[in-house]
Amino acid sequence: MPADKIELADLRREIDAIDDALHDLLMRRVTLTGRVAASKPADGVALRPAREAAILRRLIGRHSGPFPKAVVARIWREIISANTSLQGSFAIAVLASRAEDADVDDALVGVAREHYGTLTPIQSYETATSVLRAVADGRATAALLPLPSIGEAEPWWRLIAHRSSAGSPPVPRIVARLPFAPGLAPLREGLVVSLAPNQATGQDRSYLVIETSGELSRSTLKRRLATAGLEAVDMQSWNGQQLVEVEGFVEPDGAAIDAVAGTEGIAQVLVIGSYAVPFAPAALAGEKA
């Protein structure tokens, strides 16, 4: 046999050995994930958005070579979602219904599919109320809704802008922003709402809903937030309520919230969730061979 064919056969055998090793490690990972799941409450939500973000940031940070970072992220998203599904019921609800926005709706479903995996059930609903109800009653683990935009007649974030009362079901909160690891500039972005616990990742943003009086200007509100250590990056108004996106992870009952809530012209400040800041497409650009 010619030397070049012998070398090719040896290389293929080495690749096969690597594939076997990867497969062995994957099966081992599933076993360890099962042990982690067994330590969690049986009636809890398996989804852990902060942990998932930390895994991808660590892997992308250590990656080198020509293999695309975006593909690394895609592979691990499939692994993470498959492992999550093994821990219990796992389905995603998406607001995607209006015929006049069919292309936009399809894009949002595509974002959910890319992030949560090929085999994860994706449920489409016609209204934000239906989407959030699916999360609240357990039919969906999480819901993907479009980013809030100025001028909406009935913004969906108002539906979660309240606290749980004694004896009532918990209120879903914002836990992620998608796409988290886009290979290309995203056609559509959305926020994930879930009953899953959320934690700081070191690079986060939070959403606040602030009820204000008509006399309080946006510039004054922004200054008060800054005084409390909160940097506003976006602000939207709706009938006396301000949806404010701020830098950092904000604790619902933290000192910063108390500092803002105790000022004139502000009736209430409510944290409705936070998210790990996604990768910019440029950050996932692979090295050239």
C-alpha positions as CSV (number, residue, x, y, z in Angstrom):
1,M,0.0,0.0,0.0
2,P,1.4,3.4,-0.9
3,A,2.8,5.5,2.0
4,D,0.3,8.3,1.5
5,K,-2.7,5.8,1.8
6,I,-1.2,4.3,4.9
7,E,-0.9,7.8,6.5
8,L,-4.5,8.6,5.5
9,A,-5.7,5.4,7.1
10,D,-3.8,6.1,10.3
11,L,-5.3,9.6,10.4
12,R,-8.8,8.3,10.0
13,R,-8.2,5.7,12.8
14,E,-7.0,8.5,15.1
15,I,-10.1,10.6,14.2
16,D,-12.3,7.5,15.0
17,A,-10.5,7.2,18.4
18,I,-11.2,10.8,19.1
19,D,-14.8,10.4,18.2
20,D,-15.1,7.5,20.6
21,A,-13.5,9.5,23.3
22,L,-15.8,12.4,22.8
23,H,-18.8,10.0,22.8
24,D,-17.6,8.4,26.1
25,L,-17.2,11.9,27.7
26,L,-20.7,12.9,26.5
27,M,-22.2,9.8,28.1
28,R,-20.3,10.5,31.3
29,R,-21.5,14.1,31.3
30,V,-25.1,12.8,31.1
31,T,-24.5,10.6,34.1
32,L,-23.1,13.5,36.1
33,T,-26.0,15.8,35.1
34,G,-28.4,13.1,36.3
35,R,-26.7,13.2,39.7
36,V,-27.1,17.0,39.8
37,A,-30.7,16.7,38.9
38,A,-31.3,14.2,41.7
39,S,-30.1,16.8,44.2
40,K,-32.7,19.4,43.1
41,P,-36.3,19.6,44.3
42,A,-38.5,17.2,42.4
43,D,-41.1,20.0,41.6
44,G,-38.5,22.6,40.6
45,V,-37.7,24.0,37.1
46,A,-34.6,22.3,35.6
47,L,-33.6,25.4,33.5
48,R,-30.6,27.3,34.8
49,P,-30.0,30.3,32.5
50,A,-27.1,31.8,34.4
51,R,-25.2,28.5,34.6
52,E,-25.8,27.9,30.9
53,A,-24.4,31.4,30.1
54,A,-21.3,30.7,32.3
55,I,-20.6,27.4,30.5
56,L,-20.7,29.0,27.0
57,R,-18.6,32.0,28.1
58,R,-15.9,29.7,29.6
59,L,-15.8,27.5,26.5
60,I,-15.7,30.3,24.0
61,G,-13.0,32.1,26.1
62,R,-10.7,29.1,26.0
63,H,-11.4,28.1,22.3
64,S,-8.6,28.5,19.7
65,G,-8.1,27.3,16.1
66,P,-10.1,27.6,12.9
67,F,-13.2,25.7,14.1
68,P,-15.9,28.4,14.4
69,K,-16.8,29.5,17.9
70,A,-20.4,29.9,16.9
71,V,-20.5,26.2,16.1
72,V,-18.9,25.3,19.4
73,A,-21.7,27.3,21.1
74,R,-24.3,25.5,18.9
75,I,-23.0,22.1,19.8
76,W,-23.1,22.9,23.5
77,R,-26.6,24.4,23.3
78,E,-27.8,21.1,21.9
79,I,-26.0,19.2,24.7
80,I,-27.3,21.5,27.4
81,S,-30.9,21.4,26.1
82,A,-30.9,17.6,25.7
83,N,-29.6,17.2,29.3
84,T,-32.3,19.6,30.6
85,S,-35.0,17.5,28.9
86,L,-33.7,14.5,30.7
87,Q,-34.4,16.2,34.0
88,G,-38.2,16.5,33.4
89,S,-40.8,18.1,31.2
90,F,-39.1,20.7,28.9
91,A,-41.0,22.8,26.3
92,I,-40.7,26.4,25.1
93,A,-43.7,28.7,24.4
94,V,-43.3,31.4,21.7
95,L,-45.4,34.4,20.9
96,A,-45.8,33.8,17.1
97,S,-49.3,34.2,15.7
98,R,-50.1,37.3,13.7
99,A,-50.5,36.6,10.0
100,E,-49.3,40.0,9.0
101,D,-46.1,39.4,10.9
102,A,-45.5,35.8,9.7
103,D,-41.9,36.3,8.7
104,V,-41.1,38.0,12.0
105,D,-42.9,35.2,13.9
106,D,-41.0,32.5,12.0
107,A,-37.8,34.3,12.9
108,L,-38.6,34.2,16.6
109,V,-39.5,30.5,16.5
110,G,-36.2,30.0,14.8
111,V,-34.3,31.8,17.6
112,A,-36.0,29.5,20.1
113,R,-35.2,26.4,18.1
114,E,-31.5,27.4,17.7
115,H,-31.1,28.1,21.4
116,Y,-33.2,25.3,22.9
117,G,-32.3,22.4,20.6
118,T,-33.6,20.4,17.7
119,L,-35.8,18.0,19.8
120,T,-37.2,20.5,22.3
121,P,-41.0,21.0,21.7
122,I,-41.8,24.6,20.6
123,Q,-45.3,25.8,21.3
124,S,-46.7,28.8,19.4
125,Y,-49.4,31.0,21.0
126,E,-51.4,33.8,19.7
127,T,-51.3,36.2,22.7
128,A,-48.8,37.2,25.3
129,T,-51.3,36.3,28.0
130,S,-51.5,32.7,26.6
131,V,-47.7,32.4,26.4
132,L,-47.3,33.5,30.0
133,R,-50.1,31.4,31.2
134,A,-48.4,28.3,29.7
135,V,-45.3,29.1,31.8
136,A,-47.3,29.8,34.9
137,D,-49.2,26.5,34.8
138,G,-46.3,24.4,33.8
139,R,-47.2,23.6,30.2
140,A,-44.0,25.4,29.1
141,T,-40.7,25.6,30.9
142,A,-40.0,29.1,29.5
143,A,-41.5,31.5,27.0
144,L,-39.8,33.6,24.3
145,L,-41.4,37.0,23.6
146,P,-40.2,39.9,21.4
147,L,-38.0,42.6,22.8
148,P,-40.2,45.5,24.2
149,S,-40.5,48.3,21.8
150,I,-41.8,51.9,22.1
151,G,-45.4,52.4,20.9
152,E,-46.8,49.0,21.7
153,A,-50.6,49.2,22.4
154,E,-50.4,46.5,25.1
155,P,-46.8,45.7,26.1
156,W,-46.5,42.2,27.4
157,W,-44.1,43.2,30.2
158,R,-47.0,44.7,32.1
159,L,-48.4,41.2,32.6
160,I,-45.5,40.3,34.8
161,A,-45.1,43.7,36.5
162,H,-46.6,42.6,39.8
163,R,-45.6,40.6,42.9
164,S,-46.9,37.2,43.8
165,S,-49.5,37.4,46.6
166,A,-49.8,35.0,49.4
167,G,-51.3,31.7,48.1
168,S,-51.1,32.7,44.5
169,P,-48.9,31.1,41.8
170,P,-45.4,32.6,41.4
171,V,-45.0,35.3,38.7
172,P,-42.6,34.4,35.8
173,R,-39.6,36.7,35.4
174,I,-37.2,37.6,32.6
175,V,-34.2,35.2,32.7
176,A,-32.4,35.4,29.4
177,R,-32.1,37.4,26.1
178,L,-31.8,35.5,22.8
179,P,-30.0,34.8,20.6
180,F,-27.2,34.4,23.2
181,A,-24.5,33.1,20.8
182,P,-25.5,34.3,17.3
183,G,-23.4,33.1,14.4
184,L,-24.7,36.0,12.3
185,A,-26.4,39.3,13.1
186,P,-29.7,38.2,14.5
187,L,-32.9,38.9,12.4
188,R,-35.0,38.8,15.6
189,E,-34.3,39.2,19.3
190,G,-36.4,38.3,22.3
191,L,-36.5,37.9,26.0
192,V,-37.1,34.6,27.8
193,V,-39.5,34.5,30.7
194,S,-39.6,31.6,33.2
195,L,-40.1,30.5,36.7
196,A,-36.5,29.3,36.7
197,P,-34.1,30.8,39.2
198,N,-31.7,33.3,38.0
199,Q,-28.3,34.5,39.3
200,A,-25.7,37.0,38.5
201,T,-23.1,36.0,35.9
202,G,-20.8,39.0,36.1
203,Q,-22.0,40.5,32.9
204,D,-25.8,41.2,33.1
205,R,-28.6,43.6,32.6
206,S,-31.8,43.9,34.5
207,Y,-35.3,45.2,33.9
208,L,-37.2,47.4,36.3
209,V,-40.8,48.6,36.2
210,I,-41.2,51.9,37.9
211,E,-44.6,53.6,38.6
212,T,-44.2,57.3,38.6
213,S,-46.3,60.4,38.9
214,G,-46.8,62.6,35.8
215,E,-44.5,65.3,37.3
216,L,-41.4,63.1,37.3
217,S,-39.4,63.6,34.1
218,R,-37.3,60.9,32.5
219,S,-34.1,62.9,33.1
220,T,-34.9,63.2,36.8
221,L,-35.7,59.5,37.0
222,K,-32.4,58.7,35.3
223,R,-30.5,60.9,37.7
224,R,-32.1,59.2,40.7
225,L,-31.3,55.8,39.3
226,A,-27.7,56.9,38.9
227,T,-27.5,58.1,42.4
228,A,-28.6,54.7,43.5
229,G,-25.8,53.1,41.4
230,L,-28.1,52.0,38.6
231,E,-27.1,53.0,35.0
232,A,-30.1,53.1,32.7
233,V,-29.4,52.0,29.1
234,D,-33.0,52.1,27.9
235,M,-36.3,53.5,29.1
236,Q,-39.9,53.1,27.8
237,S,-43.1,54.7,29.1
238,W,-46.6,53.3,29.2
239,N,-49.4,55.0,31.2
240,G,-47.4,56.0,34.2
241,Q,-45.1,53.0,34.2
242,Q,-41.5,53.1,33.1
243,L,-39.8,50.0,31.8
244,V,-36.1,50.6,32.5
245,E,-33.2,48.4,31.4
246,V,-30.2,48.9,33.6
247,E,-26.6,47.6,33.7
248,G,-25.8,44.9,36.1
249,F,-27.7,42.2,38.1
250,V,-30.2,43.9,40.4
251,E,-31.5,42.1,43.5
252,P,-35.3,42.4,43.8
253,D,-35.1,43.5,47.4
254,G,-31.6,45.1,47.3
255,A,-30.5,48.5,48.7
256,A,-30.5,50.1,45.2
257,I,-34.2,49.4,44.8
258,D,-35.0,50.8,48.2
259,A,-33.1,53.9,47.5
260,V,-35.1,54.6,44.3
261,A,-38.4,53.6,45.7
262,G,-38.1,55.9,48.7
263,T,-38.0,59.1,46.6
264,E,-40.7,61.6,45.7
265,G,-42.8,60.9,42.6
266,I,-42.2,57.1,42.6
267,A,-44.9,54.8,43.9
268,Q,-43.2,51.5,43.2
269,V,-40.1,49.9,41.8
270,L,-40.2,46.2,40.8
271,V,-37.5,44.1,39.3
272,I,-39.0,41.9,36.6
273,G,-35.9,40.0,35.8
274,S,-32.4,40.0,34.4
275,Y,-30.3,38.4,31.7
276,A,-26.7,37.5,30.9
277,V,-25.5,39.8,28.2
278,P,-25.3,37.8,24.9
279,F,-22.2,37.5,22.8
280,A,-21.8,40.0,19.9
281,P,-21.5,38.2,16.6
282,A,-18.0,39.6,16.2
283,A,-16.9,37.9,19.4
284,L,-17.7,34.5,17.9
285,A,-15.8,35.1,14.7
286,G,-13.5,32.1,14.2
287,E,-9.8,32.3,13.6
288,K,-8.5,31.7,10.1
289,A,-6.6,28.5,9.4
